Amino acid sequence: MSDTIEAGEVSTTDWYFTDSGQRRGPVTRADLLELLEAEKISGDTPVWHKGFADWQALRTTDLGAYLQDTPPPVAPTHVNNSMVWILAIAPIAYAILTGWRDSEIMEDPYADHSLAQLVALGVPLVLNAALCLLDERQLKRAGYADKWLTLFGILLAPVYLFLRAKRLRQFPSYGIVWVACFIISLLMSIPGGFFLR
């Protein structure tokens, strides 16, 4: 990238950029362009230098001219949220699955219930991870790549939902629904609840 920049264009003006929520810098304009070429920052990376009133996306500054011919991310209103809504109501389905396991154990307490245990524990883990990873792949194709989404998609579905909403600048309604469904699922599992006779 530095070969394509003429010597007169390179400024020693101190630039700052954000990385994982932290301010980095000062760096030169040439340093920013190298980071851009190495894909360590993107057109959506907030940058600042003297004269800016606030942080701006790199693509909106004069450095935006050096972006490769990639379009900006898809507008958040056009991103499909169907998988995260399924994930948001999934705790209810998992409670039903747990209730089935508990009723199997109550009907014959001395039988081997290892398959029921495996299903009740394994299905939620696998399904949560699969839904999060499929949604995260969709977000990458829409231009919202984020390494933290992948990590939390595998480990913690509710954190994924709230981080996703923040990344897309959406109200975290699906995260709130997940919390409500989780509370309902806990209430369903208490003695005298939905499944216990």
Secondary structure, DSSP 8 states (H G I E B T S, - for coil): -GGGS-TTT-----EEEEETTEEEEEE-HHHHHHHHHTTSS-TTSEEEETT-SS-EEGGGSGGGGGS-S------GGGS--HHHHHHHHHHHHHHHHHHHHHHHHHH-TTS--HHHHHHHHHHHHHHHHHHHHHHHHHHHHTT---HHHHHHHHH-HHHHHHHHHHHTT---HHHHHHHHHHHHHHHHHSTTSSS--
